[in-house]
C-alpha cells in the first residue's frame, strides 16, 4: 500500500458515483506518484455492467467487484448503507476520513498531514 489509500464503494447504476469519476481521476493522476492510490469496490450484481462502466468511464485505478449489493460481508463490515461511500486510510491502515468528497480529498492530499 502507498501512503494513502481511498477505498471507494460504488456501482455501475449509481449516477452520483460515476459523476465524480472525472474529478477523482484528476486527483489520482496528480497524486499517484507520491503514494496515493484508489481501490474501487463495486457492489454490482452484473460483472458485464461493472466492466462496461469501467471501460466507458476509462477508470485507470484498481477495481474489484463484490456482487450482492448491500447484503455482502464487505458492506456490512464497512457499514456501507448507501453509495457513493469511501474510507481514506493512511499507510498504517488507520481510517483518517470517511465519505470524503473530491474537494475534501484534494485538500487532505495537498496538506499531506496524514502521510
N, C-alpha and C positions, 0 to 999 in steps of 0.2 A: 504494500500500500504506500502511496505517496504521503505528502504532508497533510493534505485534507482530502476527504472523500465525501462526495454527496451521494447518498443512496436515495434515489428518486423513484417513487411508486407512480405508475401511470397505466393507461390502457389506450388502445387504438381508437376506441369510441369516445374518449374523453377530450372534448374540444379544448377546454382550458389547459389541459396537459400539453397538447400539441401546439397550441398557440404560443407557448413560452419557448419552444424549441429554438427558434432563430436567435433570440437573445441569449439563451443558455449556451448555444453553440459558440457565440461570440466570446462569452466569458470563458468557456472551456479552452478555446484556441489561444486566448490571451494568457492563460494561466497554467496550461498543461506542462509546459517546460519547467515550471518551478514547483511541480509536485501536486497540482490539483487534478483530481480525477472524478469521474462520474460513473456510477453504476445505476442503470435504469432497470427497474424490476416491473415488468408488465404483469398485470393480473388478467389479461385477456384469456378467453376460453378458446380462441381460434389462433393456432400457430400462423395460418395464412394471413389473417388480418394483422397480426403483430408484425410479421415480416414485411408485409406491404407498407405498413405505416413507417417502419424503419427506412425502407427504400425510398418511399415518397418524400419523407421529411429529411432524408440524407443525413441521418444520425451517424456520427463517427465514433462515439464513445461506446463503452461496453453495455450490452443489453442482454438481459435474461428474461425468460418467461416462467411464471409460476401460475399455471392455469387454475382457475377455481374462484375467481372473484375475491370477495371479502371474507370467505369462509376458510381460506387456506391458512396453514400454520404460520407462514411468514407475516401475513397481515394481522393475524391475531397476536403474535409475539411483538410486533412493532406497533400494535394498537392503531392500525390504519382503518379508519371508518369512512373516509372519503378520499378522493384523489382530485387533483394532484396533492401529494404529501411527500415530505422528504425529511431526511436526517443528515446533518453535517457532522462528520466525525474528524477528530484530529488524528495525528499519526499514532497515538496510543489506543485508538479505537473508542475514545470518550466522545459522547454526543455533546457538541458545543452549541448546536442550534437545531430547532425543529421547525419545519414548514416555513423555511425562508423563501421569500420571493427573489426574483433575479436582482433587484436593486439592493436588497439586504445582503445577498450572496456576494455581489460585486464589492460592496463596502467592506465586508469581512476579509475578502481576498486582498483588497488594497491596503488594509490596516495591518494584515499579517500578525494580528495579536495572538492567534492560537497556533501558529506554525511552530 
